[in-house]
């Protein structure tokens, strides 16, 4: 069973080549056209991604996430969110790599089997890199006005955070 992964990619590539040959499709020409589309998509998305990365780095370097976590700590205690996971909840909608670094730090400091470690793990899996996803997908589609997307997505992230905290507290 564990050897299936070794053969999956060569099998899929062979199947594509075989299907193209049966249908008499110029596979290499199709590949080149797809590569051209990929490059044009990259060019259209790049400005949004560059802006997002610069913004995240500026906020992180300024200490914004730490200050916000400290300010929200009393609210967290009141609603049952461990304050240790608040930085993860704040950075997750903005940066996946930043969230992974914070999750790693939480697990290192508290242990993966602690309530805080479990909560952080469930939270990381229950939330989205909202602004990254919006920048990439809306940028690729050429959509300039997000309208209700950001509030709805952040509400879903907030619900994911609250639910992660409640479920891990109940299950233990």
C-alpha positions as CSV (number, residue, x, y, z in Angstrom):
1,X,0.0,0.0,0.0
2,X,2.7,2.5,0.8
3,X,4.3,2.1,-2.6
4,X,1.2,3.5,-4.4
5,X,2.5,7.1,-4.1
6,X,5.7,6.2,-6.0
7,X,3.7,5.1,-9.0
8,X,0.9,7.7,-8.9
9,X,2.7,10.5,-10.8
10,X,4.2,8.4,-13.5
11,X,0.8,6.7,-13.9
12,X,-1.1,10.0,-14.3
13,X,1.5,11.4,-16.8
14,X,1.3,8.1,-18.8
15,X,-2.5,8.2,-18.8
16,X,-2.5,11.8,-20.0
17,X,0.0,11.0,-22.8
18,X,-2.0,7.9,-23.8
19,X,-5.3,9.8,-23.8
20,X,-3.8,12.5,-25.9
21,X,-2.4,10.0,-28.4
22,X,-5.8,8.2,-28.7
23,X,-7.6,11.5,-29.3
24,X,-4.8,12.7,-31.6
25,X,-4.1,15.8,-29.6
26,X,-0.7,17.5,-29.8
27,X,0.2,17.1,-26.1
28,X,3.4,19.3,-26.3
29,X,1.5,22.2,-27.9
30,X,-1.3,21.9,-25.3
31,X,1.4,21.9,-22.6
32,X,2.9,25.1,-24.0
33,X,-0.5,26.8,-24.1
34,X,-1.1,25.9,-20.5
35,X,2.3,27.2,-19.5
36,X,1.5,30.5,-21.3
37,X,-1.8,30.8,-19.4
38,X,0.0,30.0,-16.1
39,X,2.6,32.8,-16.7
40,X,-0.1,35.3,-17.6
41,X,-2.0,34.4,-14.4
42,X,1.2,34.8,-12.4
43,X,1.8,38.2,-13.8
44,X,-1.8,39.3,-13.0
45,X,-1.6,38.0,-9.4
46,X,1.9,39.2,-8.6
47,X,1.1,42.8,-7.6
48,X,-1.5,41.7,-5.1
49,X,0.8,39.1,-3.6
50,X,3.7,41.5,-3.4
51,X,1.5,44.1,-1.6
52,X,0.2,41.5,0.8
53,X,3.6,40.1,1.7
54,X,5.0,43.7,2.3
55,X,2.0,44.6,4.4
56,X,2.2,41.4,6.5
57,X,5.9,41.9,7.1
58,X,5.4,45.6,8.1
59,X,2.6,44.6,10.6
60,X,4.7,41.8,12.0
61,X,7.9,43.9,12.4
62,X,5.9,46.7,14.0
63,X,4.7,44.5,16.8
64,X,1.0,45.0,15.7
65,X,0.0,41.4,16.3
66,X,1.5,41.2,19.8
67,X,0.0,44.6,20.8
68,X,-3.4,43.5,19.5
69,X,-3.2,40.1,21.3
70,X,-2.3,41.9,24.6
71,X,-5.3,44.3,24.1
72,X,-7.7,41.5,23.4
73,X,-6.5,39.2,26.2
74,X,-9.4,40.2,28.6
75,X,-12.0,39.5,25.9
76,X,-10.3,36.1,25.3
77,X,-10.6,35.1,29.0
78,X,-14.2,36.1,29.0
79,X,-15.2,34.0,26.0
80,X,-12.9,31.0,26.7
81,X,-10.1,31.6,24.2
82,X,-6.7,30.7,25.6
83,X,-4.7,33.9,25.2
84,X,-1.7,31.9,24.0
85,X,-3.5,31.1,20.8
86,X,-4.7,34.6,20.1
87,X,-1.6,35.6,18.0
88,X,-2.3,32.5,15.8
89,X,-5.9,33.7,15.3
90,X,-4.8,37.2,14.4
91,X,-2.1,36.2,11.9
92,X,-3.8,33.2,10.3
93,X,-6.1,35.2,8.0
94,X,-3.1,37.2,6.8
95,X,-0.2,34.8,6.5
96,X,0.0,31.0,6.3
97,X,3.7,30.9,6.8
98,X,3.4,33.3,9.8
99,X,0.6,31.2,11.2
100,X,2.7,28.0,10.8
101,X,5.6,29.7,12.7
102,X,3.3,30.8,15.5
103,X,1.7,27.3,15.7
104,X,5.2,25.7,15.9
105,X,6.1,28.1,18.7
106,X,2.9,27.3,20.6
107,X,3.4,23.5,20.2
108,X,7.1,23.9,21.3
109,X,6.2,25.9,24.4
110,X,3.0,24.1,25.5
111,X,3.3,20.7,23.9
112,X,1.1,19.2,21.2
113,X,-1.0,17.2,23.7
114,X,-1.8,20.2,25.9
115,X,-5.2,22.0,25.7
116,X,-3.4,25.0,24.2
117,X,-1.6,22.8,21.7
118,X,-4.7,21.0,20.6
119,X,-6.7,24.2,20.4
120,X,-4.0,25.9,18.3
121,X,-3.8,22.8,16.0
122,X,-7.6,22.7,15.5
123,X,-7.7,26.5,15.0
124,X,-5.0,26.3,12.3
125,X,-7.0,23.7,10.5
126,X,-10.3,25.5,10.9
127,X,-9.4,28.9,9.6
128,X,-8.2,30.2,6.2
129,X,-5.5,32.6,5.0
130,X,-8.3,34.9,4.0
131,X,-6.5,37.8,2.6
132,X,-4.0,35.6,0.7
133,X,-6.9,33.7,-0.9
134,X,-8.7,36.9,-1.8
135,X,-5.6,38.5,-3.2
136,X,-4.8,35.4,-5.4
137,X,-8.2,34.4,-6.6
138,X,-9.7,37.9,-7.0
139,X,-6.5,39.1,-8.6
140,X,-6.5,36.2,-11.1
141,X,-10.1,36.8,-12.0
142,X,-9.6,40.6,-12.2
143,X,-12.1,41.4,-9.5
144,X,-11.3,44.7,-7.8
145,X,-14.3,45.1,-5.4
146,X,-14.5,42.5,-2.7
147,X,-17.8,43.8,-1.4
148,X,-19.0,41.3,1.2
149,X,-16.2,38.8,0.8
150,X,-13.9,40.1,3.5
151,X,-16.5,40.5,6.3
152,X,-18.0,37.1,5.5
153,X,-14.6,35.4,5.4
154,X,-13.4,37.0,8.6
155,X,-16.7,36.0,10.3
156,X,-16.1,32.4,9.2
157,X,-12.5,32.6,10.5
158,X,-13.8,34.0,13.8
159,X,-16.4,31.2,14.0
160,X,-13.6,28.7,13.3
161,X,-11.6,30.1,16.2
162,X,-14.5,30.0,18.6
163,X,-15.5,26.5,17.6
164,X,-11.9,25.2,17.8
165,X,-11.7,26.5,21.4
166,X,-15.1,25.1,22.4
167,X,-14.6,21.7,20.8
168,X,-11.1,21.2,22.2
169,X,-12.3,22.3,25.6
170,X,-15.2,19.8,25.5
171,X,-13.2,16.9,24.2
172,X,-10.1,17.7,26.2
